Every structure is written in C-alpha cells, then in structure tokens.
C-alpha cells in the first residue's frame, strides 16, 4: 500500500472545509419530550461469560423458519484481542432456552487474528454468516500491551503508521440451517462491517460500516461488492476500528464517525445514521450524525449533525411492516447505555414516540477485561411473523435476548 503523509492529505482538502463545522440535519428523537410508554419485555440470557471466554459483544439476531439465531464476538478476556471469534447460539422454543455456543468464524489465520461477528442472514433457504478480520502488526501488538511503546506519538490520525494489518470481510454459507458451514469466502477487502448486509427498496444490499458502506446487486451478498462511503476518502482508507480515526483526521473533521445503520424514506433517500466517537467528539457528544444517499447508496453526502440523542452506543434503524420508521438505541447521553428505547417516526425525521424496552440501572462487570460496561450494549433486532426479536450485551460479557409482538406498538 502506498501511504502518504497526513500533511499532504490535509493540504489537498479545501481550507473552507477544514474550518467549517458540520451542517445540521432536522432528524430528531425529541429525547425528554417525546411520548413515552414502558413496554413489558422479559430479558433472557443467551450466554454467560466465563473465565477464558469472558468477552461477549457485537451480537445480532435472526428469526428463520421457527428458529432464532444469535451471533456475537467471543473473546478470551479483552475486547478485540487475538483469538476473538464469531459464536452462534440457537433457540427453537421462542427464546426460552438456548444451545451452547459454537464457533462459526474461520480458524485463526495466525496468532494475531481477530474476528468480529457481524450477523447472519437468510437467502433462498441458506444461512450466510458475515464477519470481519484483522490482525495486529508487530508495532501494534507491542503498543496494545504497552501504550508507551509509541513514545507518545498519536498514531490514530497518522496514515503512515498502522496498528492493524490484513483487514477484510468474509462470509460462510450453511445449507443445513447452521449445523455446518462451508469454506470462507472473501468478499470485501479493507473492511470490517458494523451490521450484516441490509436491503434497500430495490433489493440492493448495503453493508453498513464505520465510514464506508459497500453495496452489491447480488441478492445473495456473496459477490459484486463495490466500495462507497464518506466523500473525500483517500485511496488508502481502511474501514475498521483503527481506520475510521485516520479518515477523520485526513478529512479534517472535528471528530470521528463510526458504526452506521440506515433507513430509507419514501422519497428514496437513504439515511445512514452514524455514531460520533466520544474521544474527539466532546462538542457533540450525546448526538448522532447522518450521511445521506439519493442514488441508492452509490454516493454519500457530507455528514450532518442530527438532534437525535445518543449514549455512545451502536444502534439499529429500519422500518416496521406498517411503514413507520424505528430507531433502536440507548438515547440517554452518558447513561451507561440504559435505558433501551425503541423510537418510532411517521416521516423518518421526527422520532417522537418512544417505547422503553428495558431500564435496568448501571451495573458492573463480573469478570475482568478492558473496556467493560454497558447495560444494553449494541442493541440489534430482526422483525418476522409479527414480532420484533432483539439481542444486546451486558457489560460486554453476557448476551441477552428479548422479543415482543408488534401489536404492542
């Protein structure tokens, strides 16, 4: 890869863009003023972290032909450390009981491999699992073990220094409802997804990432992926938990953006909601941003700041079968990722009908590990058969499930 210095990158960006803050979007959830209802939803544990497998996060859920599938990233102890893999558990009794976890990511490529689970989807009777991969460079692993190894240099915004290597997205296909999985298929280079591929109205699949949103017109989602994402992205852009910081610096943004999820309004416009990384986003900490596409995900606008509140937690947007738009998130800023709220909107702009699905108070992790915390971490959902199925992590060590009938809304 040909790397160019940050000074050269910044010199290529118009000074007016470097000085200007982001524009505002009218999208809002009216947190604190919206009509709110507490919905009764039982919280069922899918997986409990244990010594040697005490990290659990990045979960997603799928309902297919009477079976519920929950996937997540499972690690030895710490978040995004080598030997992290993609795990799967299933339930055939509506989520009351769950199978022991089994690993469905590929075997580790080397001692530094890290797999990030990004869900499974159904296509023509097949199950397709998606996950991202990267590994640490030698310099990167030394820095993870000892941050002083960088000598005080801020590598996060410098595209000449990389902690990660070998970044890509891979898929595996099951023809027997998850009992066995085929050989890994490499589908998108330099990319770790945020959520599994989601369809637009035309059937095009978009895979939400942090700063890039690849798309394909292959309904299976196994080939034909094309790169797309935030404008003014250099050729060296790598979309993973390291790369989105570097792009923020290269673009001259006042903060970094990550963890996209989208919905499409009746005018055809796609709204990719984005989390503002709290490390540099103190000015707008507690709000989401949005980038929009009017050409079915081929190109995207400059990001804008919304007035949709957020607790620095991944979220999930989409549409209900009745046409209303939803945002599933933890919208209370600086709350420890609680309560869990489903916000609804008639027009895709004002999400002013809130349902509280869970409101447990803050709690501490039972087991040691880095970056632990969050009562309703990274909530995601699937809609099928008149019900919404949800999954979330608790303190990044336990996985939970819940469901409710859409008629309750």
NORBELUR-V21309 format. One record per helix or strand of 3 or more residues. SS is the DSSP state (2 for helix, 1 for strand). FROM is the first residue (numbers start at 1). TO is the last residue. If there is no record, write none. Layout:
BEGIN
SS_FROM_TO + SS_FROM_TO
END
This chain:
BEGIN
2_6_11 + 2_15_19 + 1_23_28 + 1_35_38 + 1_44_48 + 1_55_64 + 1_67_75 + 1_84_91 + 1_113_123 + 1_126_136 + 2_138_145 + 2_147_150 + 2_155_157 + 1_164_174 + 1_185_189 + 2_243_251 + 1_257_264 + 1_270_276 + 2_282_284 + 1_287_293 + 1_304_309 + 1_316_319 + 1_325_329 + 1_340_345 + 1_353_358 + 1_377_384 + 1_387_394 + 1_398_405 + 2_406_408
END
